[in-house]
Amino acid sequence: MAYLMRRFRQTHDVWHALLGLGILGHEEVIIHSFSFGQLRLPVSAMIMTFGTLKHIVLERRWGALRHSLREAYDVGRAAEPLLEVTWEDQWADPIADVRARYNVRVLERQWLD
């Protein structure tokens, strides 16, 4: 389990690129929705719950989160299992090819900003 959690932390930023997400706080919540779709980790559920509340109340991100959380979860469920992917062997591949290989689609931008 320790190896899986370490690997999740090591590859978390790659998942941002796959989904076309930045690193703003509400985007971190959205990436954890994708992660929950993939792995069902309790930490992702916790971040989704408390992060959503924070960003709805303090930043008024209701529109972004309302649409993107479900979309990210669905994309995570539909994608191939990503935790076992050796990303280090794919740095030279175009990101569109990598997304197609693992059935990952970019989230709709209209709701993210």
Residue pairs with C-beta under 8 A, 6 or more apart in sequence:
4 83
7 83
8 35
8 39
8 41
8 83
11 82
11 83
11 85
11 87
12 31
12 35
14 87
15 31
15 34
15 35
15 82
16 22
16 23
16 27
16 31
17 95
18 82
18 95
18 98
18 99
18 102
18 104
19 30
19 31
19 34
19 72
19 75
19 104
19 106
19 107
20 106
20 107
20 109
21 27
21 30
21 31
21 107
21 112
22 112
25 51
25 54
25 55
25 59
26 51
26 55
26 59
26 61
26 64
26 65
27 112
28 47
28 51
29 47
29 48
29 51
29 52
29 55
29 65
29 69
30 64
30 65
30 68
30 69
30 72
30 107
30 112
31 72
32 43
32 44
32 47
32 48
32 51
33 44
33 48
33 68
33 69
33 70
33 72
33 73
33 76
34 72
34 73
34 75
34 76
35 41
35 44
35 76
36 44
36 45
36 48
36 73
36 76
37 72
37 73
37 74
37 75
37 76
37 77
37 79
38 76
38 77
38 79
38 81
38 82
38 83
39 83
48 69
52 65
52 69
55 61
55 64
55 65
56 62
56 65
63 111
64 111
64 112
64 113
66 111
67 108
67 111
68 107
68 108
68 111
68 112
71 107
71 108
71 111
72 107
75 104
75 105
75 107
78 103
79 102
79 103
79 104
80 101
80 102
80 103
82 102
82 104
85 102
90 98
98 104
99 105
99 106
